[in-house]
Amino acid sequence: GAAGAGPGSGAADPALLYSEQDIQSCMRKVTALNLHETYTIAPDFEVRPYYAGHVLGAVMFWVRVGNESVVYTGDFNMTPDRHLGCACIEPLAPDLFITETTYATTIRDSKRVREREFLQQVHECVERGGKVLIPVFALGRAQELCILLETYWERMKLDVPIYFSAGLVERANDYYKLFISWTNEKIKNSFVKRNMFEFKHIQTFDRSLIDKPQRMVLFATPGMLHAGTSLEVFRRWCGHPGNLVIIPGYCVAGTVGHKVLSS
């Protein structure tokens, strides 16, 4: 969440909650921690981060103050996927557990079934000459689906172009290349032969391609279709019955993505 910009804040525009100067000031106070190492902040005050397996850099925090402790986590993943390992935390008995719960009561089909349906729908659409738009967040699901399609394209020997919108996804992929030690064992073991995030079949998207009459697959941000490239492309492509939009992530109420999922 964003902290309010009070008196003396660097936010020149009163409509902004914080400025770039505020962010830089905050980052100067950040201390990097290693996973599974205990840090003593003060007497009787300890912190230990654990691997959460959600996106690159995602962690759970165990915090102890005196005789009481808490485990705090955002999203976490208990099953390994194509690019990250599963969450790893030792048996603990905290006095309080705080967690994100968006899908806490959701029972899903098996991952293998969902992936097979995803690949089948994408393949059928491009075989008919259509375009596939996949709105994604820059970090996490984008890399997972890129690896899935990259592997499928390789196996099926498809030559249909796959693109990701320039900017956030591209920069996020660079960080995955840099922090390969955070990925799962399969990717780490194959790293000496090939970095899985150096995609052969996926390239940067040029906006001049939006109206080109050619089949393609496009990963574009943001994931909720509320602004940016994904919304622009959706507006241009949605009127053609041969095109397809696949929304793989959560969309909050009031966004175009939520309306599409609800229709």
Buried (B, 14 or more C-beta within 10 A) or exposed (E): EEEEBEEEBBBEEEEBEBBEEBEEEEEEEEEEBEBBEEEEEEEEEBBBBBBBBBBBEBBBBBBBEEEEBBBBBBBBBEEBBBBBBBBBBEEBEBEEEEEEEEEEEEEEEEEEEEBEEBBEEBBEBBEEEBBBBBBBBBBBBBBBBBBBBBBBBEEEEBEBBBBBBBBBBEEBBEBBEEEEEBBBEEBBEEBEEEBBBEBEBBEEBEEEBBEEEEBBBBBBBBBBBBEBBBBBBBEBBBEEEEBBBBBBBBBEEEBBBBEBEEE
